[in-house]
Amino acid sequence: MSILNQLAKDVLLNYGMEVDEFKIIQNSGLKTIWKFEYNGKTACLKRLRHSKERALFSVNAQVYIQNKGGHVPGIYLNKEDQPLTEYNEQLFVVYEWIESKDLHFGKAEDFKIAMEALAKFHIDSIGYIPPEEAKVSSKIGEWKNQYESMKKRMLKWKDEASNNLNNKSHKAYFDNIDSIIDIADISIGMLEKSFYFDICNNELHKFSLCHQDYGVGNVIYSNDGPYVIDLDGVTYDLVIRDLRKIIGKKMQKGGVWKENIIKTTLSYYEKYNKLSPEMLELLKIDLLYPHWFFGDVKNLYKKNKSVSANKIESIAKLELSKVNLLKDLF
């Protein structure tokens, strides 16, 4: 038996499970997933890469949502009736295995199912109170700080680019950054005048949990309908954070901003979770902020990865193209 499978076998003894055969589904760094059979049922063991305090937040959130009838995989409790097991200074969770297929966001029917599932997930997560020892993850009330922080970094990178204008990528960044900062400023100004801070003035458990990485592979379809999986990164935030990421990814993939994509996405989502006019205005503000430009160029300046001048120019063009469209939206 391999070292990894022996580890899995030893960990499962904490659950009173004796298992000899495993299939490793994923093994990337610390994060490892084993699939196995026990008492005629399929389950999976997952080794987490998060700290214990952070894991306590997300794992107990999943237990909460499942207990409310939400479509997330069930979690097996260990002999101490805990969902999280610590073994050799590593963290493990045992999940119910859902036989399923991936939902593809490029297919209209799959996308509709995925958006309806996201709306239900958001609703089912309301009311979650983490254990005292958990590290709470929350973005509530933090948007202005995040916007300002990203803007500050982009201006800092402008100085760096100005000293490297013989490099095509830095030149492309320098040529486009002022117009991108203009968009950021418009978005920040709109946020300051919005109902954002009033909406955020509430206890955290009154808000939904955002998945933060909702996409292909993290929403699956089984005989019982769609399931949301991989909740490791959940955080308290306004539900439109997840919607902004999904809409932006679609626009980026298509290379053009289209109003009908935004409205179709919302029509699917709002079947189960109707958004207020104030929340729609915040979605518009968050869509306007140049998140996607920042996301691409940070690879060049923060991670020292190569980003072509063409890519910088095209993402800047895409960001600029949305301003008039979003101005009159809703």
C-alpha positions, -999 to 999 in steps of 0.1 A, spaced: 0 0 0 13 34 -9 22 60 17 -8 82 8 -32 52 9 -18 41 43 -23 76 55 -60 75 44 -65 41 60 -51 54 93 -72 86 93 -104 66 86 -99 46 118 -109 79 136 -143 73 120 -145 36 129 -140 28 92 -117 0 81 -109 5 44 -82 -12 23 -88 1 -12 -86 37 -23 -86 57 -56 -67 90 -54 -89 115 -73 -67 146 -68 -32 151 -54 -20 187 -57 4 198 -30 -13 193 4 -48 190 -10 -55 153 -16 -88 135 -23 -93 97 -19 -124 79 -31 -134 47 -13 -163 23 -6 -176 16 29 -207 -4 39 -220 -3 3 -217 34 0 -191 56 -18 -174 84 1 -143 105 -2 -116 116 22 -102 151 17 -70 165 31 -73 202 35 -47 229 29 -63 255 52 -55 263 88 -76 246 114 -94 279 123 -102 286 87 -113 250 80 -136 251 110 -155 280 94 -160 264 60 -166 228 71 -192 238 97 -209 260 71 -213 229 49 -228 210 78 -252 239 85 -263 241 49 -268 204 46 -288 203 78 -311 229 64 -318 207 34 -293 224 11 -278 205 -18 -242 201 -6 -226 168 1 -231 154 36 -201 152 60 -194 122 81 -187 129 118 -157 112 134 -158 92 167 -158 125 186 -189 137 166 -167 163 149 -168 170 111 -130 179 111 -103 154 120 -68 164 129 -41 136 123 -3 141 122 -9 179 122 -30 176 91 -67 182 86 -92 158 71 -129 156 62 -150 127 50 -177 136 25 -206 117 9 -197 110 -27 -222 123 -52 -225 104 -85 -229 132 -110 -218 150 -141 -204 185 -145 -226 214 -155 -212 234 -184 -218 271 -182 -216 275 -220 -248 253 -224 -280 273 -217 -298 246 -198 -268 237 -177 -262 274 -169 -299 278 -159 -296 249 -135 -263 262 -121 -277 297 -114 -309 283 -98 -286 261 -76 -265 291 -66 -296 311 -56 -307 282 -33 -272 278 -19 -272 315 -10 -306 313 7 -297 281 26 -265 296 40 -283 325 57 -282 321 95 -249 303 98 -230 311 130 -195 295 131 -180 279 162 -162 303 185 -127 289 176 -132 294 139 -116 322 119 -145 341 104 -142 350 68 -161 381 58 -160 407 30 -191 425 44 -184 463 44 -150 458 29 -157 467 -8 -145 503 -6 -112 492 10 -107 465 -16 -114 489 -44 -90 515 -30 -64 489 -24 -65 476 -59 -64 511 -73 -34 519 -51 -15 489 -64 -24 497 -100 -9 532 -96 22 518 -80 26 494 -110 22 525 -133 54 539 -118 71 505 -124 59 504 -159 71 540 -166 106 528 -159 103 499 -183 87 514 -214 111 495 -237 92 464 -226 61 459 -247 40 446 -218 49 474 -195 43 499 -223 8 485 -229 1 488 -192 14 523 -191 -7 534 -221 -39 520 -207 -38 524 -170 -51 560 -168 -84 551 -185 -87 520 -162 -81 542 -131 -109 565 -144 -133 535 -144 -121 526 -109 -128 561 -97 -163 561 -112 -171 528 -94 -157 540 -61 -177 573 -64 -209 553 -71 -203 530 -42 -199 559 -18 -233 573 -28 -250 539 -28 -269 520 0 -239 497 4 -229 508 39 -265 507 51 -270 472 37 -238 460 54 -248 474 88 -261 441 101 -250 410 120 -229 386 99 -253 356 102 -280 377 85 -260 376 53 -255 348 28 -222 329 23 -206 334 -11 -189 305 -27 -162 327 -44 -152 300 -69 -186 290 -84 -180 276 -118 -176 244 -138 -165 216 -115 -179 232 -83 -216 226 -92 -225 191 -103 -257 174 -114 -270 141 -100 -302 122 -100 -313 143 -70 -306 176 -89 -276 200 -87 -251 200 -58 -227 227 -48 -193 213 -39 -159 225 -27 -169 251 -1 -134 256 12 -134 293 3 -168 304 15 -171 339 30 -199 362 42 -206 387 15 -234 401 -6 -247 375 -30 -238 397 -60 -201 390 -54 -206 355 -69 -228 369 -97 -202 395 -106 -175 369 -109 -197 346 -131 -209 374 -154 -174 388 -157 -159 354 -166 -186 350 -193 -178 384 -208 -141 377 -207 -146 344 -224 -168 359 -251 -145 389 -255 -174 414 -254 -198 428 -229 -235 419 -237 -265 432 -218 -285 401 -226 -260 378 -208 -264 399 -176 -302 398 -178 -303 361 -186 -280 353 -157 -302 373 -134 -335 358 -147 -322 323 -139 -309 334 -104 -339 355 -95 -363 325 -99 -354 317 -63 -337 348 -49 -351 381 -61 -327 410 -58 -338 444 -46 -332 476 -67 -305 486 -43 -287 452 -47 -289 455 -85 -273 489 -83 -245 474 -63 -241 446 -89 -237 473 -115 -211 491 -94 -192 459 -89 -194 449 -125 -181 484 -134 -149 481 -113 -120 469 -135 -116 436 -116 -106 416 -147 -79 441 -158 -65 439 -123 -67 401 -122 -46 398 -155 -20 424 -148 -13 413 -112 3 382 -128 29 405 -144 36 428 -114 27 407 -83 36 372 -95 64 380 -120 46 360 -147 47 368 -184 16 387 -197 17 397 -233 11 432 -245 -18 420 -266 -35 405 -236 -31 437 -216 -45 458 -245 -74 435 -251 -85 433 -214 -82 471 -212 -104 474 -243 -129 450 -228 -131 470 -196 -136 502 -214 -163 488 -236 -186 480 -207 -189 516 -193 -218 528 -215 -236 495 -214 -236 494 -176 -244 531 -172 -280 525 -183 -284 490 -169 -314 484 -145 
